[in-house]
Amino acid sequence: MSKKTILLTGGSRSGKSKRALALGNEHAGKKYFIATAETLDQEMKDRVQRHKDERGPEWITLEEPLDPTKTMLKIAPGSNDVVLLDCLTLWLSNMLMQEMDDTGILSKVKTLIETCKKVPFTVIVITNEIGAGIVPGDPLSRKFRDLAGEINQEFATGFDEVVHMVSGIPVTIKAAEKLPQESEQKSEPHEFSKEKKKGLYEAIYKRRDMRHFLPDPVDPTVLGRILDAAHHAGSVGFMQPWNFIVIDDPEIKQTMAKNFSSANADAEKNYSGLRKELYQSLKLEGITDSPINLVVTCDKTRNGPHVLGRNTMPETDVFSACCAVQNLWLAARAEGIAVGWVSIIDPERLKQDLGLPENIEIVAYLCVGHTQSFYKKPMLESAGWGKRLALKNLVYYNRWKGTSESYTLNFPD
Ligand SMILES: Cc1cc2nc3c(=O)[nH]c(=O)nc-3n(C[C@H](O)[C@H](O)[C@H](O)COP(=O)(O)O)c2cc1C
């Protein structure tokens, strides 16, 4: 997100603060709230506390009735941070109460605008549209109204974006100029915003290996997006060793189902007693139920005999194709599409059935389609086959089984 200066204006209770906080919360960094309100009586104290509570603990409140420029320069946040100044009209009223003259006030205003433009972080300033009513009956109120109008104009001219809040609806009356793509990328913060991170982790935690499918077709555009996500996986030496074979032919699926059945009959022989019974009760594929089957392959000869990074670990070609499968799985989850991986299959027979050349290795046979509902837990966990291991027992420090006093990780619950 690139740095911006935003002026939010509107009548009282038009939704300015709510909008300003929502804009501020889009920033991943620290959030500063400069409050110009003076808490002179109990009602005002209560009101300020209520607003603080509403903002939440991630907002750092700084009370500054007279010199917001000084406060802004003092905190010197980073480029991912945001400063919200609430509000210009209270600041003006504080300056008038100090009996500052118009020239002094306007000079402070200009300095603040210049500062907001110079600092590396986004600044959101709230003000009020107070000039729309009748002409006030006393000179001080008229002076206040006129100066407020003038100050608003100065900020609106100097700031990138101006939004007029009307009955809770933001109306953009001045839009920030779109920066060229390249410079926008340069100022993009490294960390994703809270919302974006939430989406990514949700796809990771809610991804499931699925074996129950609905017959509904998969939109080819959606599947195209999913495969494009797969194609953006990391690969050794940028080898991109994958191909994707999309199967929708029921006859081919039947052939694959037969392959699974015989491979599964062989696999069963590894178990006995209750474990065998449990194994036999598991649904381990959705080949004919799912509308699409996908074969992910690895071309071991792509880019010639030597590929950067594969000299000592030639198997990194297959690792790369696995990274593509994981991207595919996550993108599919985000699209609401279920994916199930079937490895209980004879790869040589599969290669023959699909006419694969010798140098092409099978990496994954996937069933793809819509589902009634995604499993909440891995199906093998719900069935009592296995449990998720404790991550802390799988992480070592500095050497195999090593522990550390100086650096230990904190894991989410
Ligand atoms: C390489 C690989 C092969 C797999 N093969 C099968 C399979 O043949 N049949 C099956 O039902 N699940 C298969 N799975 C799915 C796993 O059982 C599943 O990922 C695991 O139980 C965890 O569940 P989750 O993916 O829902 O988190 C495979 C997964 C991977 C990564």
PDBQT file of the ligand as one rigid body, heavy atoms in Angstrom, charges set to zero:
ROOT
HETATM    1  C1  LIG A 501       1.283 -37.220  -1.358  1.00  0.00    +0.000 C 
HETATM    2  C2  LIG A 501      -0.087 -37.472  -0.808  1.00  0.00    +0.000 A 
HETATM    3  C3  LIG A 501      -0.766 -38.627  -1.157  1.00  0.00    +0.000 A 
HETATM    4  C4  LIG A 501      -2.038 -38.872  -0.661  1.00  0.00    +0.000 A 
HETATM    5  N1  LIG A 501      -2.734 -39.984  -1.050  1.00  0.00    +0.000 NA
HETATM    6  C5  LIG A 501      -4.001 -40.194  -0.624  1.00  0.00    +0.000 A 
HETATM    7  C6  LIG A 501      -4.774 -41.295  -1.075  1.00  0.00    +0.000 A 
HETATM    8  O1  LIG A 501      -4.359 -42.116  -1.891  1.00  0.00    +0.000 OA
HETATM    9  N2  LIG A 501      -6.016 -41.453  -0.614  1.00  0.00    +0.000 N 
HETATM   10  C7  LIG A 501      -6.534 -40.587   0.293  1.00  0.00    +0.000 A 
HETATM   11  O2  LIG A 501      -7.679 -40.766   0.691  1.00  0.00    +0.000 OA
HETATM   12  N3  LIG A 501      -5.839 -39.517   0.732  1.00  0.00    +0.000 NA
HETATM   13  C8  LIG A 501      -4.580 -39.311   0.286  1.00  0.00    +0.000 A 
HETATM   14  N4  LIG A 501      -3.892 -38.209   0.719  1.00  0.00    +0.000 N 
HETATM   15  C9  LIG A 501      -4.514 -37.270   1.651  1.00  0.00    +0.000 C 
HETATM   16  C10 LIG A 501      -4.024 -37.429   3.074  1.00  0.00    +0.000 C 
HETATM   17  O3  LIG A 501      -4.606 -38.562   3.658  1.00  0.00    +0.000 OA
HETATM   18  C11 LIG A 501      -4.382 -36.174   3.846  1.00  0.00    +0.000 C 
HETATM   19  O4  LIG A 501      -3.689 -35.108   3.300  1.00  0.00    +0.000 OA
HETATM   20  C12 LIG A 501      -4.082 -36.258   5.338  1.00  0.00    +0.000 C 
HETATM   21  O5  LIG A 501      -4.856 -37.248   5.923  1.00  0.00    +0.000 OA
HETATM   22  C13 LIG A 501      -4.345 -34.930   6.046  1.00  0.00    +0.000 C 
HETATM   23  O6  LIG A 501      -5.638 -34.474   5.807  1.00  0.00    +0.000 OA
HETATM   24  P1  LIG A 501      -5.939 -33.055   5.175  1.00  0.00    +0.000 P 
HETATM   25  O7  LIG A 501      -5.239 -33.022   3.830  1.00  0.00    +0.000 OA
HETATM   26  O8  LIG A 501      -7.430 -32.976   5.051  1.00  0.00    +0.000 OA
HETATM   27  O9  LIG A 501      -5.359 -32.037   6.100  1.00  0.00    +0.000 OA
HETATM   28  C14 LIG A 501      -2.626 -37.945   0.221  1.00  0.00    +0.000 A 
HETATM   29  C15 LIG A 501      -1.936 -36.790   0.567  1.00  0.00    +0.000 A 
HETATM   30  C16 LIG A 501      -0.683 -36.544   0.052  1.00  0.00    +0.000 A 
HETATM   31  C17 LIG A 501       0.019 -35.264   0.440  1.00  0.00    +0.000 C 
ENDROOT
TORSDOF 0
